[in-house]
Amino acid sequence: MPTLVRLLTIVAVIAGLIYGAMSALVNLVQPVRRPVEVNVPLPQLDQPPARNAAGTP
C-alpha cells in the first residue's frame, strides 16, 4: 500500500507542475499579431473536366 500512495503522490505532483506551467503560460505570455499571407495555387482553366467512373460527364 505505501508504494501505491507514493506513486499517486508523484503523479499528483507532476500533474500539479504541468497545470501550474500551463496556467503561467496563459497568464504571462501575450501573443503577437501579425498579418499572414498564403499563396493558393489555382487549377488550370483550360483542362477538360474530369470524368467519373461510368465515363459520363
SVG drawing of the C-alpha trace seen along z (x, -y; Angstrom):
<svg xmlns="http://www.w3.org/2000/svg" viewBox="-23 -42 30 44">
<polyline fill="none" stroke="black" stroke-width="0.4" points="0.0,0.0 2.8,-2.6 4.1,-2.2 0.6,-3.0 0.4,-6.1 3.9,-7.1 3.0,-6.6 -0.2,-8.6 1.7,-11.4 4.3,-11.5 1.7,-11.6 -0.3,-14.3 2.9,-16.4 3.7,-16.0 0.2,-16.9 0.3,-20.0 3.6,-21.1 2.1,-20.7 -1.1,-22.6 1.0,-25.4 3.1,-25.7 0.0,-25.9 -1.6,-28.5 1.6,-30.6 1.7,-30.4 -1.9,-31.5 -1.5,-34.5 2.0,-35.7 2.5,-35.2 0.9,-37.7 0.6,-36.6 1.9,-38.8 -0.5,-39.5 1.0,-39.8 -0.5,-39.5 -0.4,-36.1 -0.2,-35.8 -0.7,-32.3 -0.5,-31.8 -3.1,-29.2 -2.4,-27.8 -5.4,-28.0 -6.2,-25.0 -5.7,-25.4 -8.8,-26.6 -8.0,-25.1 -8.0,-21.4 -11.0,-19.3 -13.3,-18.3 -12.7,-15.0 -15.0,-12.1 -16.5,-9.8 -16.1,-6.0 -19.0,-5.4 -17.4,-7.5 -20.2,-10.1 -19.5,-13.8"/>
</svg>
